[in-house]
Amino acid sequence: MPLVAAAVCPHPPLLVPEIAGAAASELDDLRAACDAAVAGLLDSGARSVLVVGAGDHRADLDFPFRGSFARWGLPLEVRLGNHPDGVVGTDHLPLSLLVGVWLLGRRPAAGTGGVGWRMKTVGTDEPVGTCADLGARLGSNQPWALLVMGDGSACRGEKAPGYADPRAEAYDETVARALADADADALLGLDPVLSAQLKVAGRAPWQVLAGAARAAGGHWRGELRYHAAPYGVGYLVASWRRP
């Protein structure tokens, strides 16, 4: 069955208000955009949702899924799916998928049993072709949707994690246009070397999305819901749907 919808969200820990503390309101617009993108995904009619994000290596994670924000100073545990007797599942999610589960948990529909959940990590240094091929193989026997977690460049200013790089803003603008236009070819054109230099966490997951959309065929409509770099990191939120 074909891919019917996709959403792109970033994964800063500060997206969680309890971690951001007094600065939580600074990301209210980003949170609202992510909530809208996730809502659209869950309202798409998909019977299966795959969450993909960057990790140390490529892996299919075992259901059910659980993780904690303790590493970021908050003993908040999130989970997706119940632990049946004798099933361990995945207990330590990478940040990209941890934030993805947190976002899904803000929607009541994510707690129902009517949707099948899958999670996959892709290595941050995976070649473009590998990412595209991976996306092309992400089929399902029912209509499915893709939640793609990834940040843009981390070099948008002197206080950015990667300091200032004059190439960073243009890079993020390229990604923003590609997401707004649902342009899979433009995403596949992102250079892994430049992406690594700019400390981009989303390059490989975005290219998985591009491979999945291209394999699904047909026309896609993109909507860019958010594009800014409030802390020197490019955050982008988008929705892809079929017209």
Phi, psi and omega in degrees: 000153188277160167294130183250341181196158176213151175227144179241128178221154174274175183225047175289138176303330182293353174296333178280115186305322182295333176281320181290333178064230183296340181268007186302323183295340181294338180247020179302317181295321179294316178301316181297320179295318178296318179300318180294320179295317179293320178300316178298323179296313183286340178265009186279351185091001179294139177260353178218136179237128176251127175257125181235137179206169181286145176211185179292333181203172179279132182199147168264122183271151184274134176281144357279172190242140182209148177197174184223147175268017182302325180298336181256021171089010181229118180282056180257121178259136176238153180210155177228110184094151179271156179268099176296159179304128176083000180251120183277313182074207181249123184255349183228094181274142171293163186306318183302314182279332176299313178292325176300316178295320179299317179296316179297325180292344177280353178250123181305327182298337181290343180266000181275165181267005185276352182243135175271137184247138173225153177221141181216141171253150175232135182297140183297338182255015180298139177297157181304312183299323178295317179297314180297317179295322178299314179299322181293338182264002184276061181276177177206158179271012176211163180305133186226161181228163187231124172255116187252121183254127179182139176269158173276208183295150178246035185227038184261061177130165184294337179263004179289156179305326180257018184063194185266134175226123184297345180274347190293314184297318179296322178300310182296325177296322178297315179295318181300316179295319180297318180290321180295325183265001186051049186262094181296321181297321179295321177295321179290344178276356179294132184278121180300324181292311178298319179301317179294320179297327180269006177058045180277122179272343188263354188304307182295313177300321178298323181285335170296316175303314181300317179295321180292317181293320180294320179292327180291332178074182179078184182262141178240146175247127180257150175223117177273115185265337182200141176202105180199169179227069187296332180238028180083007177239133180285119177249128181230136177232133182209159174234138173241128178223159170278140181300000000 
